[in-house]
Amino acid sequence: MEMLTYKFTEDTFLYQQLYQFIKQDILSGKLIQNDKLPSKRKLSQHLNLSGTTIEIAYQQLLDEGFIYSKPKVGYFVEMIETLNSAPENKIAEQPPEKKMARPSFKIEDSHHSDFPHHLFRKYAKEAFEVEMNELLDRGHPQGEYALREQIRRYLYHSRGVNCQNEQIIIGSSTEQLFTLVTRLLPEATYQVEDPGYPLIRKVLKYENRPFLPVKVDAEGIVVEALHPITDVVHVTPSHQFPTGAVLSARRRTELLKWAMTQDRYIIEDDYDSEFRYRGQPLKALQGLDTHQKVIYMSTFSKSIYPSIRVAYLVLPEPLLRRYHELRHKPNITVPRHIQYIITRFMQSGEFERNINRTRKVYKKKLDAVLAALKPFQEDITISGEQAGMHCVINFHYPLIKPDDIEVSLISDYAEQNQQIYEHQLILGYGGLEDSSIRTDIKNLMHKLIQKKET
């Protein structure tokens, strides 16, 4: 077929523009079913674009079903009737009017529009090349060594974590890895933050491990409230879940001293430490620990995206010996090709660049949220906004959650004294659109204030 000619701009990535140009030509009928596209080499020369740019654009069109390929022949236009056509001599049916999506203030919602999907596609393709056949076999029970090496380097430089590759274990979630910890410490009595992460309590109940709640205040976990019989405490020091409190330096020292007095351990759940907006990044408890008392865990759910389902654990050396002796270990459920993709993502430097980009995105959202809340400052105070992707709105009166908006209260995550948290609303802003934040916040606040008045 004839060569494709397009005019490119500097507004967006070249591969995105090429993808859109060809897609539009298919949808408009300029390119019809079974038309052969130029080879990647010829189109690269004609448009003066790199072969990689052509490859990514073609691959995206292939993934979305606009074109198909014939091995050793080339790429062809798919049946456009299935994409953009109406029966002849009939008025095309109008699509139903879309309902406006209701804003969600859930903690787990996050932003992905700037994620470098093209790199993940590239690394996924690499993972299934002929020379990567070893990825189809069972890997190391602790996870791929190359990935553990990248995690170790990242944790050392970003969080001050001191460990060896051999101390790192890869898992599909913090719940899976926490289950492993309970089997390494089967006789322990646990304490968990209250309010706190509900899945931790769920694991303890499922594993039939005794646990007690321990209260949290504006400085994080109250160390002096820990029960004398406690052997292990689970904490979220960088951004307490769900209050958003940051564990103070004084409390950090107290907690480490508590662990040193007996055969005790601290489980440091560093679930969203990458996103801190005020002051210098706080060093992880593990990096301050000189007596091998901190079990460090985190996840890629926030730093990459939730569905990646990859977490990691750093075991102190005494527990690593127990791990190797453990007969019934939870199976590592992360496929080797997924581990390979993340490894390449980190090796390229794009992982940290993505975190830096995303941190700026969330900081911009947070600033918009705080600006939108200013007119309501007589009714509220705000806390927990130093880090993470949610903050807490503290109302001066008890709240009733609106039926038509997804929000949570701190009391939803409390085991005891739920009534004292009924005036604290958790505002997740990660999934809000920048253009509608002010309107969404205003509507939410007016609903809540009307509830108070009625």
Disulfide bonds with the S-S distance in Angstrom:
none
